[in-house]
Amino acid sequence: METAHHTGDVASQTDRVTSVDLCSLAPGTEVVVLTRHSHYRFVMLDEKGCRALVQGGRYFPHQTIARIEGSTLGESAVRTGRIDLGLPLELSFKGDRIVTTRVQSISVDESVP
């Protein structure tokens, strides 16, 4: 299994992104995440990698500003500021905690204006 990690460079189509450090992404970067049951599109809004325009899944049918907390290891353990292949992703929106199903693929496009 390929274990390429996103390091700030745009991954080629043959690279398999297994982990993304959201703090390393510039505002405007687009991250597409496929989970077991949903498809999410995130456009990063700040350099801290927390706030993003989110669209996808049943909670975000339209673009909505939410906070990406990170990959969750279960209970209250969260890998803050990261999206990891194989782990659920935790988001916060209006005080609610939203946990996705396990991430099955991640793609990053830093060329989005």
C-alpha positions as CSV (number, residue, x, y, z in Angstrom):
1,M,0.0,0.0,0.0
2,E,1.3,3.4,-0.9
3,T,1.7,5.7,2.1
4,A,2.4,9.1,0.5
5,H,1.7,12.0,2.9
6,H,0.6,15.5,1.8
7,T,3.5,17.8,2.5
8,G,2.4,21.1,0.9
9,D,3.1,20.0,-2.7
10,V,0.2,19.2,-4.9
11,A,-0.2,15.4,-5.1
12,S,-0.1,13.9,-8.6
13,Q,-3.0,11.8,-9.7
14,T,-1.0,8.6,-9.0
15,D,-0.2,9.6,-5.4
16,R,-2.5,8.3,-2.6
17,V,-2.9,10.9,0.1
18,T,-3.1,9.1,3.4
19,S,-2.9,12.1,5.8
20,V,-3.3,15.9,5.5
21,D,-2.0,18.5,8.0
22,L,-4.7,21.2,7.6
23,C,-2.4,23.8,9.1
24,S,0.0,23.4,6.2
25,L,-2.7,24.4,3.6
26,A,-3.1,27.9,2.3
27,P,-6.5,29.6,2.3
28,G,-8.5,28.7,-0.8
29,T,-7.1,25.1,-0.9
30,E,-9.7,22.6,-1.8
31,V,-9.8,19.2,0.0
32,V,-12.2,16.5,-1.2
33,V,-12.9,13.7,1.2
34,L,-14.9,10.5,0.4
35,T,-16.2,8.6,3.4
36,R,-18.0,5.3,3.5
37,H,-21.4,7.1,3.0
38,S,-20.7,10.6,1.9
39,H,-18.7,13.0,-0.3
40,Y,-17.3,16.2,1.3
41,R,-15.7,19.3,-0.3
42,F,-13.8,21.6,2.0
43,V,-12.4,25.0,1.0
44,M,-9.9,26.2,3.6
45,L,-10.6,29.7,4.9
46,D,-7.7,30.5,7.2
47,E,-4.1,29.6,7.7
48,K,-4.7,27.8,11.0
49,G,-6.5,25.1,9.1
50,C,-9.6,25.0,11.2
51,R,-12.4,26.9,9.4
52,A,-13.6,25.8,6.0
53,L,-16.5,26.1,3.7
54,V,-18.0,22.6,3.9
55,Q,-20.4,21.0,1.5
56,G,-21.5,17.4,1.5
57,G,-23.1,14.7,3.6
58,R,-26.5,15.0,5.1
59,Y,-25.6,17.9,7.4
60,F,-24.1,20.2,4.7
61,P,-26.3,20.1,1.6
62,H,-25.1,23.7,0.8
63,Q,-21.8,25.4,1.4
64,T,-21.6,26.2,5.1
65,I,-18.8,27.6,7.3
66,A,-17.8,24.9,9.8
67,R,-14.7,24.0,11.9
68,I,-12.7,20.9,11.0
69,E,-11.6,19.4,14.4
70,G,-9.6,16.5,13.0
71,S,-9.6,12.8,12.7
72,T,-11.2,11.0,15.6
73,L,-9.8,8.0,17.3
74,G,-13.0,7.4,19.2
75,E,-14.5,8.9,22.4
76,S,-12.8,12.2,22.9
77,A,-9.4,11.5,21.2
78,V,-9.0,13.7,18.2
79,R,-5.9,14.1,16.0
80,T,-6.4,17.9,15.9
81,G,-6.0,19.6,12.5
82,R,-5.5,16.4,10.5
83,I,-7.5,14.3,8.1
84,D,-6.4,10.7,8.1
85,L,-7.3,7.9,5.8
86,G,-9.2,5.2,7.6
87,L,-10.4,7.3,10.5
88,P,-13.7,9.2,11.0
89,L,-13.5,13.0,10.7
90,E,-15.0,15.3,13.4
91,L,-16.5,18.7,12.5
92,S,-18.1,21.4,14.6
93,F,-21.0,23.4,13.5
94,K,-23.1,25.8,15.7
95,G,-22.1,23.9,18.8
96,D,-22.9,20.5,17.4
97,R,-20.3,17.8,17.0
98,I,-20.6,15.9,13.7
99,V,-18.6,12.7,13.1
100,T,-18.4,11.2,9.6
101,T,-17.9,7.6,8.7
102,R,-14.3,6.5,8.0
103,V,-12.4,8.4,5.4
104,Q,-11.8,6.3,2.3
105,S,-10.0,8.8,0.1
106,I,-8.5,12.3,0.3
107,S,-7.5,14.6,-2.5
108,V,-6.0,18.1,-2.2
109,D,-6.1,20.9,-4.9
110,E,-4.0,23.9,-4.0
111,S,-4.5,25.5,-7.4
112,V,-8.0,26.6,-6.7
113,P,-8.0,30.5,-6.7
